[in-house]
Amino acid sequence: MTALSIPHVPTAETVGLHRRLARICDAAGLIRTIAIDHPDTYLLLFDDDVSSVTFEEVVESKLEMIAELSRHATSVLADPVWSFGQAVVTGALPGDVGLISGLEDLYYTPATSSVGFDTELRLKQGWDPARLSALGADAAKLVVFHREDADPAVVAHQHEVVAQAAQDCHAVGLPLIVEPLWFPVDGESLDDPAVRDRRRSSVLASARSFHDVGADIMKVEFPLLDLTDRDACHAACAELDAAVDGPWVLLSAGVTFEGFRTQVDVAADHGCSGFMAGRAIWGDAVGRLDAGQRAAGAALAARRLDELAEVLEGRGAPAWTPVPMADAVSVVGETWYRTSGTPGA
């Protein structure tokens, strides 16, 4: 564990950080987050012309998902436009379920980007760690479109932004989750074994490097695209766990639920602390569907979350380890509250 990120075992200085970390975990310290913060990609499930999708129908859809699925998850990853505030004021998000939101500003550019978004790292104006903390968030998340073989100046800038974000989050008691996303450049095809090797290398390298500059939890892509070679999958996840001296969780990255279940099953053998997943779970419940279709899709998504919880039960690695009660007085003394703060404050 680096000196910059939250230690695995709490100290007097990290009480606030660990309190919030505990709120996004289950009793075993595992993270089971339903991600509903998708921007334009969520709107596309309603209509190819996103300009025709109304604010009201997206809010209604996201609230339905949160109300149903939060009862089967430890935390919800919500966006500031359609779901964060609405989920709180309506009670769709129960008070005992953690709340996370992203700091990134994503620009939807399907005509010019292989991933649908501009890959430049930008922070959302007016949605910084201090505001998230004031509004009751339990953690912040930051997406970084990243390739380890990119222009060194770009890579250095990304690490600087993440380091500052971690410092700003810790100053207000928020853990930071960093989500590096590899992307192909012109001329690359994922059918090419060499390109797949570059992706694998970048996934592993970015998990290490962003944690080392201050990220508390790494939200990572599964290192391999081919799940048929299980030995290779296990080897890659073992390398991933060795690369990150701290908790890491899987994102679903557009795979089917069956594929994601396999990924979680493999990763659980190698120190994975859980998952933060979206469309692979709730994709069947979103769009211009009738009430019966939406309800059936939500029920299916709930069963999928329960199934993933069963896959993780008794496996994986907890995101943090509580101090034994017998050691409490040596860790948090009588006057700790007078001098202790949060890292970076």
N, C-alpha and C positions, 0 to 999 in steps of 0.2 A: 504494500500500500504506500503510495507516495505521500509526502507531507502536505500536498496540496488538496487531496481529496479526503472525504470523510473516512476516519479509521473504522475498521470492521467492528471493533469493540468500543462502545461509547466512553467518553471522558467527560469531566465536568464542563469543558469548553464546548462540547458538541451535543449538549442536552437538547437544544432546540432542533438541530439538524436531525438527530436520531428520532426525536418525537415525530417529525414529519415523515421521515423514512419509514417508521413503523406504521404510519397511517396508510401507506400505499402497499404494504405487505400483508400477508396473512399471519396467523399465529406462529407458523413455522418459519417466518422470515422470507417467504417466497412471494414474488410479484406476479399478479395475474390481472393485467390491465386491458380493458377494452378501449381501443383507440377509435374515437369518433370525431377527430379533429380535421378530417380530410376537407380540403377546400374545393376547388373546381372539379376534382376527380369525383367528389360526392355528387355534385350537381349533374355530372355527365350520366349518372345512373337514372336521372329523371328525363333528360333530353340532350341530344347532341348539340343543341343550341343552348348553351348555358345561360344566355341572356333572357331566355323565356322561362327560366326557373325562378319562382318567386321566393322572397325571403321567408314568407310565412310557411310555405310548404316544406322548406328545408328545416326550419325550426321545429315544426310539428314532427317531422320524421326523426330528427336527432333526439328530440325529447322522448319519443316512443322507444327508441333504442336504449337510451340511458335508463329510463324507468324500468324497463324489463331486464336489461343485461347487467345493471349495476348490482343486482341481487345475486349475481353469479360471479362477480369479479371483486378484486380487492381495491381497484381504483379505476378511474375514468380519465382518459386523455381527451380534453375538450378544447374547442377553438373559441376565441373571443367573440366572433361574429354571431354564430348561430346556436351555440350550446352552453358556454361556460356560465354566463349570468342567468340565462333562462333556466338551466338545470337547477341552479341554487334557489331562485325565487319561487319556482313551482314545486320544489320538493321532489322533483324527479330523481335527483341525486340524493340518496340518504346521507345523513350526517356522519355515519360510520364508514363511508366509502371515500377513499382518497381522491383528490382532485389535482390533475396535472394539466399544464398548458404549455404550448410551444412559443418560443421567443422569436422564431424565424419569420421572415416575410417572404412568401413564395409567389413568384410571378409565373402565371400559366402561359406558356409559349409553345403550344403543340406544333406549330409550323416550323419552328427553328431548333427544337430541342428533342433529342432522342428519348428523354425521360419525361417530356411534357412540360417541364419547368425550366426557367432560367437557372443555371447552376451557380451563379454568383451568390456568395453568402451575404445576406442582408438581415438586419434585425428589425422587427416590427416596431414602428414608432408608437410611443404611448403604451406599449405593452412590455414593460421591463420588469426585472425581478422585484423591485420595490412595490410596483403596482400589483403584481401577482400575489405577493406576500400580504399586502393590505386587504386584498379581496378574498383571502382564505385559501389560496392554493397550497398544496403540500409539496410540490416539486415543479421545476421548470424543465423543459425539453428544448433541445436545439438541433435542428437538422442541418447537416453539412454535406453538400454534394462534393465528394472527395475522391481523388485518385492520388496514390502515393507517387506516381510518376509524372504528375502535373508540373507546371512551371514552379520552380522552388520558391519564387516570390509569392505565388498564390497559396502554396502549402503553408509557408511561414505566416502569411496573413490569417489563414484559417485557424492556425494554432494560437495566434495572438488573440483573436476574437473569442475563442473558446476559453482561454486562460482568463481573460477579463470577465467573461460571462460567469465563470465559476467564482471568481472573486466577488462579483456583484451579488450573485446568489447567496453565497455564504455570509455576506455582510448582513443579509436580512433573514438568515436561517433557512434558506431553501436548498435542498440537494439539486444538483444539475445532472440531467440525463442527456447524453450526447448521442446523436444518431447519424453516423457517417453513411452516406449512400454512394456506392460506386456507380459510374455511368460510362457507357461506351462513347468513344469519339468517332468522328467520320472515318469510314473504312474498316471499322471493327464489327465483327459478327460473333455473337455468342455461340455460333456453331463451330467456331475455330478453337481448337484445344489451347492454342497459345493465348488467346484472349481470355479464355476461362481461367487459365493459370494466372494471368495478370490480375483478374478480378479477385481470385482467391488470395493472392499475395497482398493486395491492397486492403481487403477486408481484415486480414490479420494485423497488418501494420497499422491501420488507422485505429483499430481497437486499442492497441498498445499506446500509440502516440497521443491520442486525445485524452485517454485516462491519465497519462503521465503529466499533462498540463493542467489537470484539475477536475476533469469530469468525475462525478461520483458513481454513476451507473452508465455502462455502455449498452446502448440499444443497437444490436448488430444484425446484419444479414447473415443467413446461413452461408458458410464459406463456399460450399459446392452447390452447383445447379443440378447435377446428376445424382439422384438419390438411390439409384440401383446398386451402386457399389458401396455397400454399408461399411466395409472395412475402411475405405477411403473417407467416408463421412465421419466415422468415429475418430480417425487420425486427425482430420481437419479440426474437429471440435476440441480434441485434446490440445492441439496447437493454439487454438483460440483461447482456451482457459489458461494456458501457460503465458500467453501474451498479455493478459489483463490481470493485474494484481488488485482485483476488486470485483464487484458484482457485474455481471452482464446478462442481458435478456435478449430473446429473439424477437424480431419483427417478422411479419408474414410476407411482405414484399411481393404481393400479388399472386402467391401460389394458391392452389386449391386447399380446402380444409384438410383433405387426406394427406396432401404433401406436407402441410404445416404440422400436422399431428406427428408425422414421421420425423420431421426435423426436431420437434420438442422432445420426442422419445429418445433420439440419439443424444441431443445436447444435455439431457438430464443425467446422462452417465458421466458427464465431463464438467461439472461445476456450474452449469447454467442456473441462474436464479429466478427463471420464470420467462414470461413473455409480455409483450405489448403489441397486440394484434388487432387488425381492423377488418378489412373486406373479406378475408378468408373465413371470418366468423359470421359477419352480418350481411354479406353481399346479397343474400336471397331475400332480404326483408326491406330493401331500399329501392325506391323508384315510384313511378306512377302506377301503383298497385291498389287494388281494392282493400277494404279493411280486413277481409278474411285472409287474403294473401299476405298482407303485412303481419298479421298476428301469427300465421303459420311460420313465416320466415323468422320472426322474433323468437318463437318457441324453439325452432331449430337452432338458432344461434345460441340460445341459453343452454341447450343440450350439448352443443359443441364446447362451450366454456366449461361445463361440468366434466366433460370427457377429458379436456386438457388438464383440469385440476386432478383428475384421477391419475393421469399419466405422470404428473409431477409428485404425487403424494409419496412421502418417504424418500424422495430422490432429490437431485439437484443440490445446490448450495445456498444457504440463507444469505440474504443481502447484508445482514448484520447479526451480531451475536450479543444478546443482553449480558450485562455484568451479573454474576451470581449475587444473590441477596446478601450472602455472607461478606461479600467484598464491597458492598455499597458505601459503607462509611469511609473506606480508604480511598474510594474513587471520588465521591462527592462529600466533602467535609462540611463542617458547621457553617463556615462563612463563604462557601463557594459562590453564592448568589451575589456577593458584593464585588467579586473580582472577575468572574467568568463571563465571557461573551461568546460570540461565534467567530470561527476562523474568518479572517479578512476584515473584521469590523474595525 
